[in-house]
Amino acid sequence: MSEHDPLEQGAPTAPAVANRTYLFALKDAGGTVPPELGVAGRLARRGHHVVLLGDDSMAQQARENGIDFRPWTDSATGEVRDWEAKSPLNQASDMARSMIGGPAPQQARDAVAVIDELHPDLVLTSFFAFGAMIAAQAQEVPFDVLMPNTYPLPARGMPPPITGLRPARGQLGHLRDRIIAYGGTKLIDKYALASLNELRAGYRLAPLANTWEQVRQARRLLILSSAAFDFPAELPANARYVGPILDDPAWASETRWEMPPGDDPLVLVAMSSTFQDHVPCMQRIVDALGTLPVRGVVTTGPAVAPEAIRAPANVCVVAAAPHHDVMGQMNLVITHGGHGTVVKALVAGVPLVILPHGRDQAGNGVRVSSRGAGLRVSRKATAPRIARAIGTVLNDAGYLRAAGQLGESIARDVAKASLLLDEIEW
């Protein structure tokens, strides 16, 4: 790690423009919360009036960062049961029903009420806050969409989201991507488009040609990642890579923890902060660590009790530990592949073993493995298979070099707070 730790992100305290009012309309999707609240907090610290329309789970952290909090009328978050999906297409249909079409009408009503009260200069929404996007358009307020991961929409040159495929090669490869993207969009449309267009009609807005058009109508698509980590693609003119926000979640600093004694290599296990039926996988990881000359630190997060994991003598299991403090001491990180954990590990120069469980995780895994910065392993892998992957990465210095090189490129974007602020404080 450099003398200036890129995980310690801040922002200039004096805004370059007059104070403005920003409305954030956010949904709690687990790992998306710290970066999205990180954006809001940076604006609040620069003297802007920042209001969050969000889930109750965000209230305390918002208020601690000087953000005025307003709850959604219905604070329930749609659940995508990744572990039950038999294919990426099944996962996409579940997402369309529970996170896009269903919640949109109530989101729109809530957002319209707050917009009418505040008259914000800009509305910034989560990717799944479709109702808030519609409300902003209905009230003629510009809106930006926060994307706290790699670019999630179909784009030429980008492997189809969720699939975990490598970038296409040749005509057949590009045909593969077009077919998958077309089929995936049609599937999302089947479960979300009619309800979105009905909602838009009620606000006297023109119908959408497809579901993703609602997102693309944003003033800016703010990709909270690094172009160095993502795959190159032809993105729309309003898309911007503005660098990762690597703030730790509030709950990560609330637990006491100690590094296991000894001199063996250190391995951090950091799985999903939301429930993805990942306890059996985590147990197999811990069983694998128990067979190796390593020291393991397992952070279960709020979705799993530490007592649910049986740990050997060389592994300590805690509810949480701040990745800011932990990553730089590690020799390896084992994770489900959430964007925040993966990028934090790379910025710290640490290689990874990734066991994707759903969502964007397979895509993050292939972005790591294709650059030689780690290995991707099935979430159903046995303990011996996981142990072999751990040994391979720890014993081959090439993974460490590749992780360091990729991490240095990402860290340059992390350090540029102006990438984000210039887009929002136009």
Secondary structure by P-SEA (a helix, b strand, c coil): ccccccccccccccccccbbbbbbbccccccccaaaaaaaaaaaaaccbbbbbccccaaaaaaaaccccccccccbbbbccccccccaaaaaaaaaccccccaaaaaaaaaaaaaaaccccbbbbcccaaaaaaaaaaacbbbbbbbcccccccccccccccccccccccaaaaaaaaaaaaaaaaaaaaccaaaaaaaaaaabbbbbccccccccccccccccccccccccccccccccccccccccccccccbbbbccccccbbbbbbccccccccaaaaaaaaaaaaaccbbbbbbbcccccccccccccccccccccccccccccccbbbccccaaaaaaaaaacccccccccccaaaaaaaaaaaaccbbbbbccccaaaaaaaaaaaaacaaaaaaaaaaaaaaaaaaacaaaaaaaaac
